[in-house]
């Protein structure tokens, strides 16, 4: 998988002036053609290496994912389609007779019931916290149930169709479940997702720095020279834009390739290094 920026310099040129500069990220961008090396550059390096190593899914998996997305979309719009098929009539669309529209609408609302049940179970298992999306889903499905509960008997009576009770059950169930889900979600309005706890950054050890430096040395000499030049050019770009002070720039330029991440956190002696 290719990253958005092909090298560190372009990353530095595009870096937001409002964002903090992460030197480990910069060096990871410079060495992105070697994910096994990047993975040793602290937390940022691990994250970048995972992105680079991510393999695109095969054709079969992409096809299954596409089918799954289509099915989910179809299920979500099912009640709207059910209402539409009962009342669709215009100069461009010929009115569908009740003996066809009612069974189709009934199937659509069966799908709606399944969606509401799955959503409700997932919402409860997820902590039953406030969710505008879940509340909106319940409200829309309930509204569709109201419209269909009125239009289904109307259409059947107009066409002399013997409306089966079973066809209406799915509509009534959609209305009830949708209303229940919307109300239940609203009652949990004060129950929000807890703020994520930000764990303090683990101190970088001298052994971590040594491992990263050795990994960077494994890059072929010619390529390593080009990568180092790209890294240093990116550092100078950040300094020119006022995102790095002179002291940090001098320290970063003099640091061996692969060790910039160690400048961002206090370094503590590692288990294999002298105290």
CORJONOR-V860152 format. One record per residue. RES is the residue in one letter. OMEGA is omega in whole degrees, 0 to 359 (none if undefined). NEAR is the number of other C-alpha atoms within 10 Angstrom. D_CENTER is the distance of its C-alpha to the mean C-alpha in whole Angstrom. Layout:
RES|OMEGA|NEAR|D_CENTER  RES|OMEGA|NEAR|D_CENTER
This chain:
X|180|10|17  X|176|11|18  X|182|11|17  X|181|9|17  X|184|15|20  X|181|14|23  X|184|21|25  X|182|27|25  X|180|23|27  X|176|17|25  X|180|19|22  X|180|24|25  X|182|14|26  X|185|11|23  X|180|15|22  X|179|11|22  X|181|13|25  X|183|7|23  X|178|8|21  X|180|10|23  X|177|16|24  X|185|13|23  X|177|21|26  X|177|22|24  X|179|23|21  X|182|25|24  X|176|28|26  X|177|30|23  X|180|30|22  X|184|29|26  X|189|29|26  X|177|25|23  X|179|18|25  X|184|18|26  X|180|19|23  X|176|18|25  X|180|24|27  X|183|30|24  X|179|20|23  X|185|25|26  X|177|30|25  X|184|24|24  X|179|16|20  X|179|19|19  X|178|26|21  X|181|19|19  X|180|15|15  X|180|20|17  X|178|24|19  X|177|15|16  X|182|15|14  X|183|18|17  X|182|13|18  X|181|11|15  X|177|9|17  X|181|9|16  X|179|10|17  X|183|8|20  X|181|9|22  X|180|9|22  X|178|11|18  X|180|12|17  X|179|12|20  X|178|11|19  X|179|13|15  X|178|12|16  X|179|12|19  X|179|12|17  X|179|12|15  X|180|12|18  X|179|11|19  X|179|13|17  X|179|11|17  X|180|15|21  X|182|21|21  X|181|18|19  X|184|15|22  X|182|24|25  X|177|30|26  X|177|21|26  X|179|19|28  X|177|27|30  X|183|27|32  X|184|17|32  X|178|21|34  X|186|26|36  X|183|18|37  X|177|14|36  X|178|12|39  X|178|8|40  X|183|6|42  X|184|7|40  X|179|8|39  X|181|9|41  X|180|14|41  X|180|15|40  X|185|16|43  X|182|24|42  X|175|15|43  X|185|12|40  X|182|21|38  X|177|27|38  X|179|18|37  X|179|17|34  X|179|27|33  X|178|23|34  X|179|17|31  X|182|24|29  X|171|33|29  X|176|22|29  X|179|20|26  X|178|31|25  X|179|25|26  X|179|13|24  X|181|20|21  X|179|24|22  X|180|16|24  X|180|11|20  X|180|16|18  X|179|22|21  X|180|11|21  X|180|12|18  X|179|17|18  X|181|11|21  X|179|10|20  X|178|9|17  X|179|11|20  X|179|19|21  X|179|21|19  X|176|19|19  X|178|18|17  X|180|13|17  X|180|11|15  X|179|20|17  X|179|20|20  X|178|16|20  X|179|20|20  X|181|28|23  X|180|20|25  X|180|17|24  X|178|29|25  X|179|26|28  X|176|19|29  X|177|24|29  X|178|29|31  X|181|17|34  X|182|19|34  X|180|30|34  X|177|18|37  X|186|11|39  X|182|17|39  X|176|23|39  X|180|18|43  X|180|17|44  X|180|21|43  X|179|19|44  X|180|13|48  X|183|10|48  X|180|11|48  X|182|12|50  X|180|16|47  X|186|11|48  X|178|18|44  X|180|12|43  X|181|8|42  X|180|10|40  X|181|18|38  X|182|21|38  X|181|15|36  X|178|22|33  X|180|30|33  X|180|18|34  X|177|18|32  X|179|30|29  X|183|26|31  X|182|18|31  X|179|21|28  X|179|30|26  X|179|21|28  X|181|18|28  X|180|24|24  X|181|24|24  X|180|14|27  X|180|18|26  X|179|25|23  X|179|18|25  X|178|13|27  X|186|13|24  X|182|14|24  X|181|10|25  X|185|14|23  X|175|12|19  X|178|11|17  X|178|7|19  X|180|6|18  X|178|6|17  X|180|6|20  X|180|6|20  X|178|6|22  X|181|6|24  X|179|10|24  X|180|11|26  X|178|16|29  X|179|19|30  X|178|18|33  X|178|19|35  X|175|17|35  X|180|22|31  X|181|23|32  X|179|18|35  X|181|16|33  X|180|24|30  X|178|20|34  X|179|16|35  X|179|19|32  X|179|23|32  X|179|15|36  X|177|11|35  X|179|16|34  X|188|9|37  X|183|10|39  X|180|8|39  X|180|12|35  X|177|17|35  X|180|13|37  X|180|13|35  X|179|23|31  X|178|19|33  X|178|16|35  X|179|21|31  X|183|27|30  X|177|22|33  X|179|17|33  X|178|23|29  X|180|25|31  X|177|21|34  X|179|19|31  X|179|22|30  X|179|16|33  X|179|12|34  X|178|14|32  X|182|11|33  X|175|20|29  X|176|18|31  X|184|12|35  X|181|13|38  X|179|8|38  X|179|14|35  X|181|17|35  X|179|13|38  X|182|11|37  X|181|22|34  X|181|17|36  X|181|11|38  X|177|14|36  X|179|15|36  X|178|23|33  X|187|28|30  X|182|24|31  X|181|26|29  X|181|25|27  X|179|23|30  X|186|17|31  X|182|16|28  X|178|12|29  X|180|11|32  X|178|16|34  X|178|14|36  X|178|14|38  X|183|16|36  X|184|11|38  X|183|11|40  X|180|11|41  X|179|8|44  X|none|8|43
